[in-house]
Amino acid sequence: MTTGTTSPNTSSPATVGTSRPAWLRDALVVAGYLGLAVLVTSGQWGRPWQLFHQAGDQILFEWMLAHAAHAVVAGENPLYSTGLNAPDGVNLMANTSVLGLGVPLTPVTLLFGSQAAFCVAVVCCLAGTAVAWYVLLRRRLVRARAAAAVGGLICGFAPGMIAQAGAHLHIAAQFLVPAILALVFRPASDDARHDVWRPGVGLGLLLVWQVFIGEEVLVFLALAAGVFALAYALADRVAARRLAPALLGRLAVAAGVAAVPLAYPLWFQFHGPQHYSGMAFATQGFQLDVASFTASARQTVLGDDWLPGLLSPNPTEENSFFGPGLLVLAVVIVIWQWRRPLVRALAVAGVVFALLSLGGELRVDGEATGIPGPYRLVGELPLLDLAVPARFALVCVPVLGVLVALSVDRVRAARAPNVAPGLPVRLLWAGAVTAALLPLMPTPLRVVPVAPVPAFIADGGWRPLVPPGRTVVAVPPVTGAARSPVMLWSARTGLGFPAPGGYFIGPSGPDDPAARWGAPDRPTSVLLRQVADTGAVPVLTDVDRSQAVEDLRHWRAAVVVLGQLEHGDPVRRTVDDLLGPGRPVDGGWLWDVRDRVG
């Protein structure tokens, strides 16, 4: 972030006291980020039987990456697919389809599969975000490479980024954020083309890309940039008046450029097939605890499972957890450099979004206080009514990263004011920064086992039995939880077959656009899901058997396949009772229903 009044990096020599060229030192920083990202994802490389701890979300994004590659190769509509939720399909523009990641990763997905593509995407999200902030800091805000490196490290690998990366690619992919900010907040020049038209066009194209990665991040970015700009304008009115015309011009050009390619996708999202209204869950229930800001997240060297579970809605939303050291450091930096408009604006933005993340009622150490939270003031506004309050804290991540980078740069450039001449200021400040950041260092993302894709599915044994227009029905056909077996099978086979069910957001029914998770239930899917959950074999009637055939006709089923389930034997006996005896296949059981369904 810069408004043109901060000191740009215009006088960094290629070498200072060393023979290593500048590009090599930059490459070492980038290699460090990549190495850390690979370490964080190390629990899953080459292990197809493992997923990151929020397994259902990984299955979702593996499928989205596989869909993007399939759409590129087959030339299909990337905004919609009948590969899931057959026969109705899924509006992918209205879901987190991450086409902006999936399309560029198509070669990886086709060559190595959806799991490898997901792991590569996580590495790109974490390391890419860190590198992007490093570049912005180095070019615009700081002179010292070490300062930019530390700032990039915080922005890319803060606990909130790690928590999101194992599950929510659309949130962790923030590598375009620094580039967008660099184009929005540009230093002034004498050439209007450099101030408005060229950056405006570039900004518009970046906005289009970001929409296809994740609209939620773009909404948060717009809100954060607005708060920052307002705070900066109040802190330095002269600079604001000078820079505002060009800034508004760039935004106008960017809006015009982005409107053309986004018009149809956004129409499709809100009015296309299988669109929905509202959200499938109560977003306001996802808020952070006040105590979470000074606690340690699970995926850090000092983290545990108990306290974060008390202070955050779930493991993927540990978006604060900065620890006491970093927050104290930030307060010291703000007080020390309060005269800088940039620091004041950053501080305001950080505090505003930290407060919003606390939701509609403040909680402290897991207990509701009855004190209204600031989120109540904005929670009913359009777009914000669909936002997850806990994710507002992610805005604090780059705020803290930039503040720490500015402080390191200032200390390295000159001694801090009012400090005794003999005191080793640089050493003391380096120790303080290290002490604040070491407890936040991430550990490898936790993994959980996943039932393997049945070899009958993985090796293509289903192909002779499934004619065009017919589906593979996994048992249970529609799941109530996020972990959908058929979605994993579909992803790992490159969307080889259409199937009912899946984990997505869609309408509750043909005449009910209210959002819900997954496909609308049918009697047979409810029955089999209950058996899979409880292991209790029900007493079936001829009505149940007739209903099963009717549901299979609705799904256009050719075969029904059972893979590994916790209560696999009770489920198999129930399906036998519904459809007649199945036969074992490699990795599961098969019921050929082509003659029954017609």
C-alpha positions as CSV (number, residue, x, y, z in Angstrom):
1,M,0.0,0.0,0.0
2,T,1.3,3.4,-0.9
3,T,-0.2,6.7,-1.7
4,G,2.9,8.3,-3.2
5,T,4.0,10.1,-0.1
6,T,6.1,7.2,1.3
7,S,9.8,6.8,0.4
8,P,10.1,4.6,-2.7
9,N,13.0,2.2,-3.1
10,T,15.0,4.1,-5.6
11,S,18.5,3.8,-4.4
12,S,19.2,0.3,-3.5
13,P,22.5,-0.7,-5.1
14,A,22.9,-4.2,-6.6
15,T,25.6,-5.0,-4.1
16,V,26.5,-3.6,-0.7
17,G,29.5,-5.1,0.9
18,T,29.0,-8.4,-0.9
19,S,29.7,-9.9,-4.3
20,R,26.3,-11.6,-4.6
21,P,24.1,-9.8,-7.2
22,A,20.7,-8.5,-6.1
23,W,18.7,-11.0,-8.2
24,L,20.4,-13.9,-6.4
25,R,19.5,-12.5,-3.0
26,D,15.9,-12.1,-4.2
27,A,16.0,-15.6,-5.5
28,L,17.1,-16.9,-2.1
29,V,14.1,-15.1,-0.5
30,V,11.7,-16.7,-3.0
31,A,13.3,-20.1,-2.5
32,G,12.9,-19.8,1.3
33,Y,9.2,-19.0,0.9
34,L,8.8,-22.0,-1.5
35,G,10.7,-24.3,0.8
36,L,8.5,-23.3,3.8
37,A,5.3,-23.8,1.7
38,V,6.5,-27.3,0.6
39,L,7.3,-28.1,4.3
40,V,3.8,-27.0,5.3
41,T,2.2,-29.4,2.8
42,S,4.7,-32.2,3.3
43,G,2.2,-34.6,5.0
44,Q,0.4,-35.2,1.7
45,W,2.9,-35.3,-1.1
46,G,2.9,-38.8,-2.6
47,R,0.2,-40.1,-0.2
48,P,-3.1,-40.5,-2.0
49,W,-4.7,-42.1,1.0
50,Q,-4.3,-38.8,3.1
51,L,-6.1,-35.5,3.0
52,F,-5.6,-32.3,5.0
53,H,-7.6,-32.3,8.2
54,Q,-10.6,-30.5,6.7
55,A,-11.0,-33.3,4.2
56,G,-14.4,-32.3,2.8
57,D,-13.1,-29.0,1.7
58,Q,-10.1,-30.5,0.0
59,I,-12.3,-32.9,-1.9
60,L,-14.4,-29.9,-3.0
61,F,-11.4,-28.1,-4.4
62,E,-9.8,-31.2,-5.9
63,W,-13.0,-31.6,-7.9
64,M,-13.0,-27.9,-8.9
65,L,-9.4,-28.2,-10.2
66,A,-10.3,-31.4,-12.0
67,H,-13.3,-29.7,-13.5
68,A,-11.3,-26.8,-14.8
69,A,-8.8,-29.1,-16.5
70,H,-11.7,-31.1,-18.0
71,A,-13.4,-28.0,-19.3
72,V,-10.2,-26.8,-21.0
73,V,-9.6,-30.1,-22.7
74,A,-13.2,-30.9,-23.6
75,G,-14.1,-27.3,-24.5
76,E,-17.1,-27.3,-22.1
77,N,-18.8,-24.5,-20.3
78,P,-16.5,-23.9,-17.3
79,L,-19.3,-22.1,-15.4
80,Y,-21.6,-25.2,-15.2
81,S,-21.3,-28.9,-14.9
82,T,-23.5,-32.0,-14.8
83,G,-20.6,-34.0,-13.6
84,L,-22.2,-33.7,-10.1
85,N,-25.8,-33.4,-8.9
86,A,-27.0,-35.3,-12.0
87,P,-29.3,-34.7,-13.7
88,D,-29.7,-31.1,-12.6
89,G,-26.0,-30.1,-12.4
90,V,-24.1,-27.4,-10.5
91,N,-23.8,-23.7,-11.1
92,L,-20.0,-23.4,-10.6
93,M,-19.9,-19.6,-10.9
94,A,-22.1,-19.6,-7.8
95,N,-19.6,-21.8,-6.0
96,T,-15.9,-21.6,-5.2
97,S,-14.8,-22.9,-8.6
98,V,-11.4,-21.3,-8.5
99,L,-11.1,-21.2,-12.3
100,G,-8.4,-18.6,-11.9
101,L,-6.3,-21.3,-10.3
102,G,-7.6,-24.4,-12.1
103,V,-7.1,-23.2,-15.6
104,P,-3.4,-22.3,-15.2
105,L,-2.9,-25.6,-13.3
106,T,-4.4,-27.7,-16.0
107,P,-1.1,-29.3,-17.1
108,V,-0.4,-30.3,-13.5
109,T,-3.9,-31.8,-13.1
110,L,-3.8,-33.7,-16.3
111,L,-0.3,-35.1,-15.7
112,F,-0.3,-35.8,-12.0
113,G,-4.0,-35.8,-10.9
114,S,-6.2,-33.6,-8.7
115,Q,-4.4,-34.3,-5.4
116,A,-1.1,-33.1,-6.8
117,A,-2.8,-30.1,-8.3
118,F,-4.3,-29.2,-5.0
119,C,-1.0,-29.4,-3.2
120,V,0.7,-27.3,-5.9
121,A,-2.1,-24.8,-5.5
122,V,-1.6,-24.6,-1.8
123,V,2.2,-24.0,-2.3
124,C,1.4,-21.3,-4.9
125,C,-1.1,-19.6,-2.6
126,L,1.2,-19.4,0.4
127,A,4.5,-18.8,-1.3
128,G,3.0,-16.6,-4.1
129,T,1.3,-14.4,-1.5
130,A,4.5,-14.0,0.4
131,V,6.5,-13.2,-2.8
132,A,3.9,-10.7,-4.0
133,W,4.0,-8.8,-0.7
134,Y,7.9,-9.0,-0.7
135,V,8.0,-7.4,-4.2
136,L,5.5,-4.6,-3.3
137,L,7.4,-3.8,0.0
138,R,10.7,-3.9,-1.7
139,R,9.7,-1.6,-4.6
140,R,7.5,0.8,-2.8
141,L,7.8,0.9,1.0
142,V,11.2,-0.3,2.3
143,R,14.8,-0.2,1.2
144,A,16.1,-3.1,3.2
145,R,15.7,-6.5,1.6
146,A,15.5,-8.1,5.1
147,A,12.6,-5.8,6.0
148,A,10.6,-6.8,2.9
149,A,11.4,-10.5,3.5
150,V,10.1,-10.4,7.0
151,G,7.0,-8.6,5.9
152,G,6.4,-11.1,3.1
153,L,6.8,-14.0,5.5
154,I,4.1,-12.6,7.8
155,C,1.7,-11.9,4.9
156,G,2.1,-15.3,3.4
157,F,2.5,-17.6,6.4
158,A,0.5,-16.0,9.3
159,P,-1.6,-18.5,11.2
160,G,-4.8,-17.4,9.4
161,M,-3.2,-18.1,6.0
162,I,-2.1,-21.6,7.1
163,A,-5.5,-22.3,8.5
164,Q,-7.2,-21.3,5.3
165,A,-4.7,-22.9,3.0
166,G,-5.5,-26.5,3.9
167,A,-9.1,-26.1,3.0
168,H,-10.1,-22.9,1.3
169,L,-8.0,-22.2,-1.8
170,H,-10.2,-19.2,-2.7
171,I,-9.3,-17.5,0.5
172,A,-5.6,-18.4,0.7
173,A,-4.9,-17.3,-2.8
174,Q,-4.0,-13.7,-2.1
175,F,-1.1,-13.3,-4.4
176,L,-3.0,-10.7,-6.6
177,V,-3.8,-8.5,-3.6
178,P,-0.5,-6.7,-3.5
179,A,-0.5,-6.1,-7.3
180,I,-4.0,-4.7,-7.1
181,L,-3.1,-2.4,-4.3
182,A,0.0,-1.3,-6.2
183,L,-2.1,-0.2,-9.1
184,V,-4.8,1.4,-7.0
185,F,-2.4,3.4,-4.8
186,R,0.2,4.6,-7.2
187,P,2.7,7.5,-6.7
188,A,1.8,10.6,-8.7
189,S,3.5,11.3,-12.1
190,D,3.3,14.1,-14.7
191,D,1.9,11.8,-17.4
192,A,-1.9,11.1,-17.2
193,R,-1.4,7.9,-19.2
194,H,0.9,6.5,-16.5
195,D,-1.4,7.7,-13.8
196,V,-4.8,6.6,-15.1
197,W,-5.1,4.7,-18.4
198,R,-2.3,2.1,-18.3
199,P,-2.6,1.2,-14.6
200,G,-6.4,1.3,-15.0
201,V,-6.4,-1.3,-17.7
202,G,-4.0,-3.5,-15.8
203,L,-6.1,-3.1,-12.7
204,G,-9.2,-4.1,-14.6
205,L,-7.6,-7.3,-15.9
206,L,-6.4,-8.2,-12.4
207,L,-9.9,-7.7,-11.0
208,V,-11.2,-10.2,-13.6
209,W,-8.6,-12.7,-12.6
210,Q,-9.4,-12.3,-8.9
211,V,-13.1,-12.8,-9.5
212,F,-12.3,-16.2,-11.0
213,I,-10.1,-17.1,-8.1
214,G,-12.4,-15.8,-5.3
215,E,-14.9,-13.0,-5.1
216,E,-14.8,-13.1,-1.3
217,V,-11.2,-11.9,-1.1
218,L,-12.1,-9.1,-3.6
219,V,-14.9,-7.9,-1.4
220,F,-12.6,-7.8,1.7
221,L,-9.9,-6.1,-0.4
222,A,-12.3,-3.4,-1.6
223,L,-13.6,-2.8,2.0
224,A,-10.1,-2.7,3.4
225,A,-8.8,-0.4,0.7
226,G,-11.7,1.9,1.3
227,V,-11.1,2.1,5.0
228,F,-7.4,2.6,4.5
229,A,-7.9,5.3,1.9
230,L,-10.3,7.2,4.1
231,A,-8.0,7.0,7.1
232,Y,-5.0,8.1,5.0
233,A,-7.0,11.0,3.6
234,L,-7.8,12.2,7.2
235,A,-4.2,11.8,8.1
236,D,-2.8,13.7,5.1
237,R,-5.4,15.8,3.4
238,V,-3.0,17.6,1.1
239,A,-1.7,14.3,-0.4
240,A,-5.2,12.9,-0.6
241,R,-6.5,15.9,-2.6
242,R,-3.5,15.6,-5.0
243,L,-3.8,11.9,-5.5
244,A,-7.6,11.4,-5.5
245,P,-8.4,12.4,-9.1
246,A,-6.0,9.9,-10.6
247,L,-7.0,7.2,-8.2
248,L,-10.7,7.7,-9.1
249,G,-9.8,7.7,-12.8
250,R,-7.9,4.4,-12.5
251,L,-10.9,2.9,-10.7
252,A,-13.3,4.1,-13.4
253,V,-11.1,2.7,-16.2
254,A,-10.7,-0.6,-14.3
255,A,-14.4,-0.9,-13.8
256,G,-15.0,-0.4,-17.5
257,V,-12.3,-2.9,-18.5
258,A,-13.6,-5.6,-16.0
259,A,-17.3,-5.1,-16.9
260,V,-17.0,-6.6,-20.4
261,P,-15.5,-10.0,-19.6
262,L,-17.4,-10.3,-16.3
263,A,-20.9,-9.4,-17.5
264,Y,-22.0,-12.9,-18.6
265,P,-20.3,-14.9,-15.8
266,L,-21.9,-12.6,-13.1
267,W,-25.3,-12.9,-14.9
268,F,-24.8,-16.7,-14.9
269,Q,-23.9,-16.7,-11.2
270,F,-27.1,-14.9,-10.2
271,H,-29.6,-16.0,-12.9
272,G,-28.1,-19.1,-14.6
273,P,-29.2,-22.7,-14.1
274,Q,-29.0,-23.9,-10.5
275,H,-28.5,-20.4,-9.1
276,Y,-29.6,-19.9,-5.5
277,S,-30.3,-17.1,-3.1
278,G,-28.9,-16.5,0.4
279,M,-26.3,-18.7,2.0
280,A,-26.5,-22.4,3.0
281,F,-25.3,-21.6,6.6
282,A,-25.6,-18.9,9.2
283,T,-22.5,-16.8,8.4
284,Q,-23.0,-14.6,11.5
285,G,-22.3,-17.7,13.7
286,F,-18.7,-17.8,12.5
287,Q,-17.0,-15.2,14.7
288,L,-13.8,-15.0,16.7
289,D,-13.2,-14.7,20.4
290,V,-11.5,-11.6,21.8
291,A,-8.9,-13.9,23.4
292,S,-8.0,-15.5,20.1
293,F,-5.8,-12.6,19.1
294,T,-3.2,-13.4,21.7
295,A,-3.5,-17.2,21.6
296,S,-1.5,-19.7,19.6
297,A,-3.1,-21.4,16.6
298,R,-3.1,-25.2,16.2
299,Q,-0.7,-25.2,13.2
300,T,2.1,-23.4,15.0
301,V,5.1,-24.6,17.0
302,L,3.3,-23.7,20.3
303,G,-0.2,-24.6,19.2
304,D,-2.6,-27.2,20.7
305,D,-6.0,-28.5,19.8
306,W,-8.0,-27.4,22.9
307,L,-7.6,-23.6,23.1
308,P,-8.1,-22.8,19.4
309,G,-11.2,-25.0,19.4
310,L,-12.6,-22.8,22.2
311,L,-11.7,-19.5,20.5
312,S,-12.5,-20.0,16.8
313,P,-15.5,-21.5,15.0
314,N,-13.5,-24.3,13.4
315,P,-9.9,-25.2,12.5
316,T,-10.1,-23.4,9.1
317,E,-11.1,-20.1,10.6
318,E,-8.2,-19.5,13.0
319,N,-7.7,-16.1,11.3
320,S,-6.3,-14.2,14.2
321,F,-4.1,-16.0,16.7
322,F,-1.2,-13.6,16.3
323,G,0.1,-14.2,19.8
324,P,0.9,-11.5,22.4
325,G,4.4,-10.8,21.1
326,L,3.4,-9.6,17.6
327,L,0.5,-7.5,18.9
328,V,2.7,-5.8,21.5
329,L,5.3,-5.2,18.7
330,A,2.6,-3.7,16.5
331,V,1.4,-1.3,19.2
332,V,5.0,-0.2,19.8
333,I,5.5,0.4,16.0
334,V,2.3,2.4,15.8
335,I,3.2,4.6,18.7
336,W,6.8,5.0,17.5
337,Q,5.9,5.9,13.9
338,W,2.5,7.6,14.5
339,R,3.5,10.7,12.6
340,R,3.6,8.8,9.4
341,P,0.2,8.9,7.6
342,L,0.8,5.4,6.3
343,V,1.2,4.0,9.8
344,R,-1.9,5.7,11.0
345,A,-4.0,4.5,8.1
346,L,-2.7,0.9,8.6
347,A,-3.5,1.0,12.3
348,V,-7.1,2.2,11.7
349,A,-7.7,-0.5,9.1
350,G,-6.3,-3.2,11.4
351,V,-8.4,-2.2,14.4
352,V,-11.6,-1.8,12.3
353,F,-11.4,-5.3,10.8
354,A,-10.2,-6.9,14.0
355,L,-13.3,-5.6,15.7
356,L,-15.6,-6.7,12.9
357,S,-14.2,-10.2,13.2
358,L,-15.6,-10.5,16.7
359,G,-19.2,-10.7,15.3
360,G,-22.4,-9.5,16.7
361,E,-21.8,-10.3,20.3
362,L,-18.4,-10.3,22.0
363,R,-17.1,-13.5,23.4
364,V,-14.1,-13.8,25.8
365,D,-12.5,-17.1,26.6
366,G,-15.4,-19.0,25.1
367,E,-18.1,-17.1,27.1
368,A,-20.7,-14.8,25.6
369,T,-20.5,-11.3,27.3
370,G,-23.8,-9.9,26.1
371,I,-21.8,-6.9,24.7
372,P,-22.8,-6.0,21.2
373,G,-20.0,-6.3,18.6
374,P,-19.4,-3.6,15.9
375,Y,-20.4,-6.2,13.3
376,R,-24.0,-5.5,14.2
377,L,-23.7,-2.0,12.6
378,V,-22.9,-3.5,9.2
379,G,-24.1,-7.1,9.3
380,E,-27.3,-6.4,7.4
381,L,-25.7,-4.5,4.5
382,P,-25.7,-6.1,1.1
383,L,-22.7,-8.4,0.6
384,L,-21.7,-8.1,4.2
385,D,-24.7,-10.0,5.2
386,L,-23.2,-13.0,3.4
387,A,-19.6,-12.5,4.7
388,V,-18.1,-14.7,7.4
389,P,-17.2,-12.3,10.3
390,A,-14.2,-14.4,11.4
391,R,-12.5,-13.8,8.0
392,F,-12.4,-10.0,8.6
393,A,-9.3,-10.7,10.8
394,L,-7.4,-11.8,7.7
395,V,-7.1,-8.1,6.8
396,C,-5.0,-7.7,9.9
397,V,-2.4,-10.1,8.4
398,P,-0.9,-7.7,5.8
399,V,-1.4,-4.8,8.1
400,L,0.9,-6.4,10.7
401,G,3.3,-7.6,7.9
402,V,3.7,-4.1,6.5
403,L,4.1,-2.5,10.0
404,V,6.8,-4.9,10.9
405,A,8.6,-4.4,7.6
406,L,8.5,-0.6,8.1
407,S,9.9,-0.9,11.5
408,V,12.8,-3.2,10.5
409,D,13.6,-0.9,7.6
410,R,13.6,2.2,9.9
411,V,15.9,0.5,12.4
412,R,18.3,-0.7,9.7
413,A,18.4,2.7,8.1
414,A,19.2,4.7,11.2
415,R,19.1,4.5,15.0
416,A,15.7,5.0,16.5
417,P,15.2,8.4,18.1
418,N,15.7,8.9,21.9
419,V,17.9,5.8,22.3
420,A,21.2,5.8,24.1
421,P,24.1,6.0,21.5
422,G,25.8,2.9,22.8
423,L,22.8,0.6,22.7
424,P,22.8,-1.9,19.8
425,V,19.4,-0.9,18.5
426,R,19.4,-3.1,15.5
427,L,20.3,-6.2,17.5
428,L,17.6,-5.5,20.1
429,W,14.9,-4.9,17.5
430,A,15.9,-8.0,15.6
431,G,15.6,-10.0,18.8
432,A,12.2,-8.5,19.5
433,V,10.9,-9.3,16.0
434,T,12.4,-12.8,16.2
435,A,10.8,-13.4,19.6
436,A,7.4,-12.3,18.3
437,L,7.5,-14.4,15.1
438,L,9.1,-17.6,16.2
439,P,6.0,-18.8,18.1
440,L,3.9,-18.3,15.0
441,M,6.1,-20.5,12.7
442,P,3.8,-23.0,11.0
443,T,4.0,-26.7,11.3
444,P,3.0,-29.2,8.6
445,L,-0.7,-29.2,8.0
446,R,-2.3,-32.1,9.8
447,V,-3.6,-35.0,7.7
448,V,-6.4,-37.5,8.1
449,P,-7.0,-40.8,6.3
450,V,-9.4,-41.1,3.4
451,A,-11.1,-44.2,2.0
452,P,-9.4,-45.0,-1.3
453,V,-11.1,-44.7,-4.7
454,P,-12.3,-48.3,-5.5
455,A,-10.1,-49.9,-8.1
456,F,-13.2,-50.7,-10.1
457,I,-13.7,-46.9,-10.4
458,A,-10.0,-45.8,-10.6
459,D,-9.1,-48.4,-13.3
460,G,-12.2,-47.7,-15.5
461,G,-14.0,-51.0,-14.9
462,W,-17.3,-49.0,-14.8
463,R,-16.9,-47.8,-18.4
464,P,-18.5,-50.8,-20.3
465,L,-21.5,-50.6,-17.9
466,V,-22.3,-46.9,-18.1
467,P,-23.6,-45.7,-21.5
468,P,-23.7,-42.0,-22.4
469,G,-26.4,-40.1,-20.5
470,R,-26.3,-42.6,-17.5
471,T,-24.6,-42.1,-14.1
472,V,-22.6,-43.9,-11.5
473,V,-24.4,-43.8,-8.1
474,A,-22.1,-44.0,-5.1
475,V,-23.5,-45.2,-1.8
476,P,-24.7,-43.2,0.0
477,P,-25.9,-41.2,-3.1
478,V,-26.3,-37.9,-1.3
479,T,-24.3,-37.1,1.8
480,G,-25.3,-34.8,4.6
481,A,-21.6,-34.1,5.6
482,A,-18.9,-32.4,3.5
483,R,-17.0,-35.6,2.8
484,S,-18.6,-36.9,-0.4
485,P,-17.2,-40.2,-1.7
486,V,-18.5,-39.7,-5.3
487,M,-16.9,-36.3,-5.5
488,L,-13.5,-37.7,-4.6
489,W,-14.0,-40.5,-7.1
490,S,-15.0,-38.0,-9.8
491,A,-12.0,-35.8,-9.0
492,R,-9.4,-38.5,-9.0
493,T,-10.7,-39.9,-12.3
494,G,-10.8,-36.6,-14.1
495,L,-14.6,-36.3,-14.1
496,G,-14.8,-39.6,-16.0
497,F,-18.5,-40.1,-15.2
498,P,-21.5,-38.1,-14.1
499,A,-23.0,-38.8,-10.7
500,P,-25.7,-37.5,-8.4
501,G,-24.9,-35.8,-5.1
502,G,-21.8,-33.9,-4.2
503,Y,-20.6,-31.2,-1.9
504,F,-21.6,-27.8,-3.2
505,I,-24.2,-25.0,-2.7
506,G,-27.4,-25.1,-4.8
507,P,-31.1,-24.4,-4.6
508,S,-33.3,-26.4,-2.3
509,G,-35.5,-27.5,-5.1
510,P,-36.8,-26.6,-8.6
511,D,-39.2,-24.1,-7.2
512,D,-37.2,-23.1,-4.1
513,P,-34.1,-21.0,-4.7
514,A,-33.1,-20.9,-1.0
515,A,-29.5,-22.1,-0.7
516,R,-28.6,-25.5,0.7
517,W,-25.6,-27.7,0.9
518,G,-25.6,-30.4,-1.7
519,A,-28.5,-31.9,-3.7
520,P,-32.0,-32.0,-2.4
521,D,-32.7,-35.2,-0.5
522,R,-34.6,-38.1,-2.0
523,P,-36.0,-40.9,0.2
524,T,-33.4,-43.5,-0.8
525,S,-30.5,-41.2,-0.2
526,V,-31.8,-40.4,3.2
527,L,-32.3,-44.0,4.0
528,L,-28.8,-45.1,3.0
529,R,-27.2,-42.1,4.7
530,Q,-28.9,-43.1,8.0
531,V,-27.5,-46.7,7.6
532,A,-24.0,-45.4,6.8
533,D,-24.1,-43.1,9.8
534,T,-25.5,-45.5,12.4
535,G,-24.8,-49.0,11.1
536,A,-28.4,-50.0,11.9
537,V,-30.1,-52.1,9.2
538,P,-33.7,-51.1,8.8
539,V,-36.7,-53.3,8.0
540,L,-37.6,-52.5,4.4
541,T,-41.0,-52.7,2.6
542,D,-42.0,-53.0,-1.0
543,V,-42.7,-49.2,-0.9
544,D,-39.0,-48.7,0.0
545,R,-38.0,-50.9,-2.9
546,S,-40.3,-49.2,-5.4
547,Q,-39.0,-45.8,-4.2
548,A,-35.4,-46.9,-4.7
549,V,-36.1,-47.7,-8.3
550,E,-37.9,-44.4,-8.8
551,D,-35.0,-42.5,-7.3
552,L,-32.5,-44.4,-9.5
553,R,-34.6,-43.4,-12.5
554,H,-34.4,-39.8,-11.4
555,W,-30.6,-40.1,-11.2
556,R,-30.5,-41.9,-14.5
557,A,-28.4,-44.6,-12.9
558,A,-26.5,-47.4,-14.7
559,V,-24.6,-48.8,-11.7
560,V,-24.6,-48.4,-8.0
561,V,-21.2,-48.7,-6.3
562,L,-20.2,-49.1,-2.6
563,G,-16.7,-48.4,-1.6
564,Q,-15.1,-48.5,1.8
565,L,-17.4,-47.2,4.6
566,E,-17.2,-47.4,8.4
567,H,-20.5,-49.3,8.4
568,G,-20.0,-50.9,5.0
569,D,-21.5,-54.3,5.7
570,P,-24.9,-52.9,7.0
571,V,-25.0,-50.6,4.0
572,R,-24.3,-53.5,1.6
573,R,-27.1,-55.6,3.2
574,T,-29.5,-52.7,2.9
575,V,-28.7,-52.2,-0.7
576,D,-29.1,-55.9,-1.4
577,D,-32.5,-55.8,0.2
578,L,-33.5,-52.8,-2.0
579,L,-32.0,-53.9,-5.3
580,G,-31.2,-57.5,-5.1
581,P,-27.8,-59.1,-4.5
582,G,-24.8,-57.2,-5.6
583,R,-21.5,-58.6,-6.7
584,P,-18.0,-57.9,-5.4
585,V,-15.7,-55.8,-7.5
586,D,-12.1,-54.7,-6.9
587,G,-12.4,-52.3,-4.0
588,G,-16.1,-52.6,-3.3
589,W,-19.5,-53.9,-4.4
590,L,-21.5,-53.3,-7.6
591,W,-25.2,-53.4,-8.5
592,D,-26.0,-53.2,-12.2
593,V,-29.4,-51.5,-12.4
594,R,-29.6,-50.8,-16.1
595,D,-32.4,-53.4,-16.6
596,R,-34.2,-52.2,-13.4
597,V,-34.1,-48.5,-14.3
598,G,-34.8,-48.9,-18.0
